[in-house]
């Protein structure tokens, strides 16, 4: 019995030594994968390799002291690779590890990276909470660099939320510490960010010195991206604030050259768009169109490159898993004599991983293909609206005008008046469609910022109500208006006016003679409910499902033959959602429709 115990202990020690040696070999192998991925600048491979190292450290007692560091690296690179849920899971797990002096600095970084991950996901409030926690821990550790980064990131969140004054204060606070530690690259970024905040606030004279300072430092340290971006902002300043196009033009040319030489295609794309605006403001419409085409072409190229890169990432993941699977099989074969039981378990685990991997890849590819089809369909519909809904009325107008010119003596005054009325109606349609196209395009490209102010929505809507009243009278439609004396809210005046005007115009369009339209604004607790209802043609369940999809929109004539593209409703929905609200629809085919949304009271 005694000998058996000694042999068992020796056998256990042999197994432990063998396992430790295996763990060191695996660690070297995965570290080589990290080095390879770093050379390739492949973030997906980096995340995968660090994930394997973290798992190895978790399971190997001798490597426990490396667990926190590698778990942090796994979460960070997963975040940069776009695997946000994996990143969050890893970083939260790191925060749950018991505290010790070595782990504390990685926990501070974990809070920072969680903030960055939520920032990438555009979950601004979650990002702010974690950046503030990172700031608290960095302060506790007296990590000045960490404090500087956290404060700057908090400023970024405020800027994204549209709290520009708060963002400026945060940036200026972080700037003092950045100058103390002489972090010139971050100083350069901060000056640029402050400048963009002042531009968003339309305080052009205040933004100018910050862009100049950012440009000066960027030139000194060779920071090409900020140089190019600063030139773009300065070009906008001289265009919008000063109307000095000569000053704007040489700066935007400099931005283009810098971005093109450095391969900064995202920046170059913005430079093309601003150059198009400058040329258009000067009346150089041919040049403006040329640069807008360059902007669209580069945008499409970048989108396609991103799609290809994603597909390649999925292929790399698949190939990496296949290689790891082969290694597992080889190790299983080498250790076959250990126990048959372990072999069976290994095979089952491998089979399960393979199945999950294949299912995951199939789902990802299916999802990506579906997204690409939807995006292409949206783009095709957009161009269809431009080529069909704009081209055809324009041709019809031209033909009508030609008839008037060539056969003027054949028409009496009444016929001429009818022609003029029809031409005006067609022109009004085209102008409305152009405004909706412009609004939709600006929302999609992020060129229409949300600018809330305190306003009385009742007073703001009075001119729109008068216009809709006239439209309704032409079709002999009753227009009921139920408004309080005032309704004080916080919102973007232009967005809300456009959204409600589109909904009212739509109601007139699809309501027949002797029908009724009702605009109702009423208070319900801490919100105002804004409702537009009609007794028009209504919609089927199928029409409701595709109502806000541009790729499914079909032009539908109104009850008096009015033309339409369906863009007005889509724009209204986008603008209402900018206010944190939701556009609700109730409709019965043949009976009418009701559109309504809520907006917070500003007491």
SVG drawing of the C-alpha trace seen along z (x, -y; Angstrom):
<svg xmlns="http://www.w3.org/2000/svg" viewBox="-68 -87 77 89">
<polyline fill="none" stroke="black" stroke-width="0.4" points="0.0,0.0 2.8,-2.3 4.6,-1.6 1.4,-2.2 1.1,-5.7 4.7,-6.6 4.2,-5.5 1.0,-7.4 2.7,-10.6 5.6,-10.1 3.2,-9.5 1.3,-12.7 4.5,-14.7 5.5,-13.3 2.1,-14.3 2.4,-17.8 5.9,-18.3 4.7,-17.1 1.7,-19.4 3.8,-22.4 6.2,-21.7 3.2,-21.4 1.8,-24.7 5.1,-26.4 5.2,-25.0 1.7,-26.2 2.5,-29.6 5.4,-29.9 3.2,-28.8 0.5,-31.3 3.0,-34.1 4.4,-33.4 0.8,-33.8 0.7,-37.2 4.0,-38.3 2.8,-37.2 -0.6,-39.0 1.2,-42.1 3.4,-42.1 0.3,-41.6 -1.6,-44.3 -4.5,-41.7 -6.6,-42.6 -8.8,-39.5 -5.7,-37.2 -4.4,-39.2 -7.6,-38.8 -7.7,-35.0 -4.1,-34.5 -4.5,-36.4 -7.8,-34.6 -5.9,-31.3 -3.1,-32.6 -5.6,-33.9 -7.4,-30.5 -4.0,-28.8 -3.1,-31.1 -6.5,-30.4 -6.0,-26.6 -2.2,-26.6 -1.3,-27.5 2.3,-28.4 0.8,-31.1 -1.8,-32.6 0.2,-35.8 -0.1,-36.4 -3.8,-35.9 -5.0,-39.5 -2.7,-41.0 -3.6,-38.6 -7.3,-38.7 -7.0,-42.5 -5.2,-42.1 -7.9,-39.7 -10.7,-42.2 -8.9,-45.1 -8.1,-43.5 -11.5,-41.9 -13.0,-45.4 -10.8,-46.8 -11.6,-43.8 -15.3,-44.6 -16.3,-41.6 -17.8,-43.9 -19.7,-41.3 -16.6,-39.1 -14.7,-42.2 -17.2,-43.2 -17.4,-39.7 -13.5,-39.4 -13.1,-42.9 -16.0,-42.4 -14.4,-39.1 -11.1,-40.9 -12.9,-43.4 -14.2,-40.5 -10.7,-39.1 -9.8,-39.7 -7.7,-42.9 -3.9,-42.8 -1.3,-45.5 -0.5,-43.9 -4.2,-43.5 -5.2,-47.0 -3.5,-48.8 -5.1,-46.3 -8.5,-46.9 -8.1,-50.6 -7.3,-49.9 -10.3,-47.5 -12.6,-50.3 -11.0,-52.5 -11.4,-49.8 -15.0,-49.1 -15.7,-52.8 -14.0,-52.7 -16.0,-49.6 -19.3,-51.2 -18.1,-54.3 -17.6,-52.2 -21.1,-50.8 -22.4,-54.4 -23.8,-53.7 -22.7,-57.1 -24.0,-56.9 -22.4,-53.5 -19.1,-54.8 -19.3,-57.8 -19.8,-55.7 -16.8,-53.5 -14.5,-56.4 -15.4,-58.1 -14.6,-54.9 -11.3,-54.7 -10.5,-58.3 -11.2,-57.5 -8.9,-54.5 -6.1,-56.4 -6.4,-59.2 -6.1,-56.7 -3.0,-55.2 -1.5,-58.7 -1.3,-57.6 -1.1,-61.0 -1.2,-59.5 -4.3,-57.5 -5.9,-60.6 -5.2,-62.6 -6.6,-59.9 -9.7,-59.3 -10.5,-63.1 -10.0,-63.4 -12.3,-60.4 -15.0,-61.9 -14.8,-65.0 -15.3,-62.9 -18.5,-61.4 -19.9,-64.8 -19.1,-66.0 -20.9,-62.9 -23.9,-63.6 -24.1,-67.1 -23.1,-68.7 -20.5,-70.9 -19.9,-73.4 -19.5,-70.6 -17.1,-68.8 -15.0,-72.0 -14.7,-72.4 -13.6,-68.8 -11.0,-69.1 -9.6,-72.3 -9.2,-70.6 -7.4,-67.6 -5.2,-70.0 -3.5,-71.3 -2.4,-67.8 -1.4,-66.9 0.9,-70.0 2.3,-69.0 3.3,-65.6 4.2,-67.0 2.0,-64.6 2.1,-66.6 0.1,-64.1 -2.8,-64.2 -2.5,-68.0 -2.8,-68.2 -5.9,-66.0 -7.5,-68.0 -7.0,-71.4 -8.6,-70.0 -11.6,-68.6 -12.1,-71.9 -12.1,-73.6 -14.8,-71.2 -17.0,-71.9 -16.9,-75.6 -17.7,-75.1 -20.7,-72.9 -21.8,-75.8 -21.3,-78.2 -18.8,-80.2 -16.4,-80.5 -14.1,-83.1 -13.4,-80.9 -12.7,-77.8 -10.1,-79.4 -7.2,-79.6 -7.6,-76.0 -7.5,-74.7 -4.4,-76.8 -2.7,-75.5 -3.6,-71.9 -2.1,-72.4 1.0,-74.0 1.7,-71.1 0.7,-68.5 3.3,-69.9 6.0,-69.9 5.5,-66.2 4.6,-64.9 1.0,-64.1 -0.4,-64.0 -4.0,-63.0 -4.6,-66.0 -2.8,-68.3 -5.2,-67.3 -8.3,-67.4 -7.3,-70.9 -6.9,-72.2 -10.4,-70.8 -11.9,-72.6 -10.0,-75.9 -11.3,-75.6 -14.9,-75.3 -14.3,-78.3 -13.2,-80.5 -16.1,-79.3 -18.9,-79.5 -17.9,-82.3 -15.7,-84.5 -16.8,-83.8 -13.1,-84.1 -13.0,-81.3 -9.4,-81.9 -8.3,-81.3 -10.5,-78.2 -9.4,-76.8 -5.6,-76.6 -6.3,-75.0 -8.6,-72.3 -6.0,-71.5 -3.4,-71.1 -5.7,-68.8 -6.3,-66.7 -2.6,-66.3 -1.6,-65.4 -4.4,-62.8 -3.7,-61.3 0.1,-61.0 -0.5,-59.4 -3.2,-57.0 -5.8,-58.5 -8.8,-57.7 -11.4,-58.5 -9.9,-62.0 -9.5,-62.3 -13.2,-61.5 -14.2,-64.3 -11.8,-66.7 -13.5,-65.9 -17.0,-66.7 -15.8,-70.0 -14.1,-70.9 -17.4,-70.2 -19.1,-72.6 -16.5,-75.3 -16.8,-75.0 -20.6,-75.1 -20.6,-78.2 -18.5,-79.9 -20.9,-78.9 -18.4,-76.4 -21.1,-73.7 -19.1,-71.5 -16.1,-71.3 -18.5,-70.9 -20.1,-67.9 -16.7,-66.4 -15.6,-66.5 -18.9,-65.2 -18.5,-62.2 -15.0,-61.7 -16.5,-61.7 -19.2,-59.1 -16.7,-56.9 -14.2,-56.9 -17.1,-56.3 -18.2,-53.2 -14.6,-52.0 -14.1,-52.2 -17.4,-50.5 -16.5,-47.6 -13.0,-47.3 -14.5,-47.1 -16.9,-44.4 -14.0,-42.4 -11.9,-42.9 -14.7,-41.5 -15.1,-38.4 -11.3,-37.9 -11.5,-38.1 -14.1,-35.4 -11.9,-33.2 -8.9,-33.8 -10.9,-32.8 -12.0,-29.7 -8.5,-28.8 -7.1,-29.6 -9.7,-27.3 -8.9,-24.6 -5.2,-24.8 -5.9,-24.7 -8.2,-21.8 -5.4,-19.9 -3.0,-20.6 -5.6,-19.3 -6.0,-16.1 -2.2,-15.6 -1.9,-16.1 -4.8,-13.7 -3.0,-11.1 0.3,-11.6 -1.5,-11.3 -3.7,-8.4 -2.2,-6.0 -3.1,-8.2 -6.7,-7.2 -9.3,-6.2 -11.8,-8.2 -9.8,-11.5 -9.6,-10.7 -13.4,-10.3 -13.9,-13.6 -11.3,-15.4 -13.0,-14.1 -16.4,-15.3 -15.1,-18.7 -13.4,-19.1 -16.5,-18.0 -18.6,-20.4 -16.2,-23.3 -16.1,-22.5 -19.9,-22.4 -20.3,-25.6 -17.6,-27.2 -19.3,-26.1 -22.7,-27.3 -21.3,-30.6 -19.5,-31.2 -22.7,-30.2 -24.8,-32.6 -22.3,-35.4 -22.0,-35.0 -25.8,-34.8 -26.2,-37.9 -23.5,-39.8 -25.0,-38.8 -28.4,-39.9 -27.0,-43.3 -25.2,-43.8 -28.3,-43.0 -30.3,-45.5 -27.6,-48.2 -27.4,-47.6 -31.2,-47.7 -31.3,-51.0 -28.7,-52.5 -30.5,-51.3 -33.8,-52.8 -32.1,-56.1 -30.7,-56.3 -34.0,-55.1 -35.7,-58.1 -33.2,-60.5 -33.4,-59.0 -37.2,-58.4 -39.0,-60.6 -36.9,-63.6 -36.1,-62.9 -39.7,-62.2 -41.4,-65.3 -38.5,-67.4 -39.0,-65.9 -42.7,-66.4 -42.2,-70.1 -39.8,-70.6 -42.3,-69.0 -45.1,-71.2 -43.0,-74.3 -42.1,-73.4 -45.8,-73.0 -46.5,-76.4 -43.6,-78.1 -44.4,-76.4 -48.2,-76.5 -48.9,-79.6 -51.3,-81.0 -53.5,-77.9 -54.3,-78.1 -56.9,-80.3 -56.3,-82.0 -58.1,-79.3 -56.0,-76.5 -52.8,-78.5 -53.8,-79.0 -54.3,-75.2 -50.9,-74.6 -49.3,-77.1 -51.1,-75.5 -49.9,-72.0 -46.3,-73.2 -46.4,-74.9 -47.8,-71.7 -45.0,-69.6 -42.3,-72.1 -43.7,-72.1 -43.5,-68.3 -39.9,-68.3 -38.8,-70.9 -40.5,-68.9 -38.7,-65.7 -35.4,-67.5 -35.8,-68.7 -36.6,-65.2 -33.7,-63.7 -31.4,-66.3 -32.7,-65.8 -32.5,-62.0 -28.9,-62.1 -27.7,-64.5 -29.1,-62.3 -27.6,-59.1 -24.1,-60.8 -24.2,-62.5 -24.1,-66.0 -27.3,-67.2 -26.5,-67.7 -29.2,-67.7 -29.4,-71.3 -32.0,-71.4 -33.3,-74.6 -36.2,-75.5 -39.2,-76.4 -43.0,-76.7 -44.0,-74.0 -47.5,-75.5 -46.1,-78.9 -43.5,-77.3 -46.3,-75.3 -48.7,-78.2 -47.2,-79.0 -47.3,-75.3 -50.9,-75.0 -51.9,-78.0 -50.3,-76.4 -51.9,-73.0 -55.3,-74.7 -55.1,-76.1 -54.0,-72.7 -57.0,-71.1 -59.5,-73.7 -58.4,-73.0 -59.5,-69.4 -62.5,-70.3 -61.1,-68.5 -61.9,-69.5 -58.9,-70.4 -59.4,-70.3 -56.7,-71.8 -56.7,-71.1 -53.9,-72.9 -53.1,-74.2 -52.2,-77.9 -48.5,-76.9 -46.4,-73.8 -42.8,-74.4 -40.4,-71.7 -36.7,-71.2 -36.1,-70.2 -34.6,-71.0 -36.9,-73.6 -36.1,-72.7 -36.3,-68.9 -39.7,-69.0 -41.2,-71.4 -40.1,-69.3 -41.4,-66.1 -44.8,-67.4 -45.2,-69.2 -44.4,-66.0 -47.0,-64.1 -49.7,-66.7 -48.9,-66.9 -49.2,-63.2 -52.6,-63.2 -53.9,-65.8 -52.5,-63.7 -54.2,-60.5 -57.5,-62.0 -60.4,-62.4 -63.0,-65.0 -65.2,-65.7 -62.6,-63.8 -61.2,-65.1 -57.7,-65.7 -56.9,-66.4 -53.8,-67.9 -53.9,-67.4 -51.2,-68.4 -52.1,-67.4 -50.2,-67.0 -49.9,-63.6 -47.9,-63.9 -44.3,-64.8 -44.7,-64.6 -46.7,-66.2 -48.4,-63.8 -48.4,-65.2 -51.0,-63.4 -52.0,-63.7 -55.0,-61.6 -57.1,-61.4 -60.1,-59.7 -58.2,-58.8 -57.4,-55.6 -55.5,-54.0 -52.9,-51.2 -52.8,-47.4 -50.6,-45.3 -48.2,-44.7 -47.8,-48.4 -47.2,-49.2 -44.4,-46.6 -42.4,-48.3 -43.5,-51.9 -40.1,-53.1 -37.8,-51.0 -36.5,-53.0 -35.7,-49.9 -39.4,-48.8 -40.9,-52.3 -43.2,-52.5 -44.5,-55.8 -48.2,-56.0 -50.5,-58.6 -52.8,-60.6 -56.5,-60.8 -56.3,-63.7 -53.4,-62.1 -50.7,-63.8 -47.2,-62.3 -45.0,-61.0 -41.8,-59.0 -42.4,-57.9 -39.2,-59.7 -41.2,-62.3 -42.3,-59.6 -38.8,-58.2 -37.3,-61.6 -40.0,-62.3 -39.2,-59.1 -35.4,-59.8 -36.0,-63.4 -38.4,-62.2 -35.9,-59.5 -33.2,-62.2 -35.3,-63.6 -35.3,-60.2 -38.9,-59.5 -40.7,-56.9 -43.1,-57.5 -46.2,-55.3 -48.7,-54.4 -52.3,-53.1 -54.0,-52.5 -57.0,-50.6 -57.3,-50.2 -60.2,-52.2 -60.8,-54.0 -57.8,-56.2 -54.5,-56.5 -53.1,-58.1 -49.4,-59.0 -48.3,-60.2 -45.2,-60.6 -44.3,-62.0 -41.8,-64.7 -40.7,-65.7 -42.2,-68.8 -39.7,-71.5 -41.3,-73.0"/>
</svg>
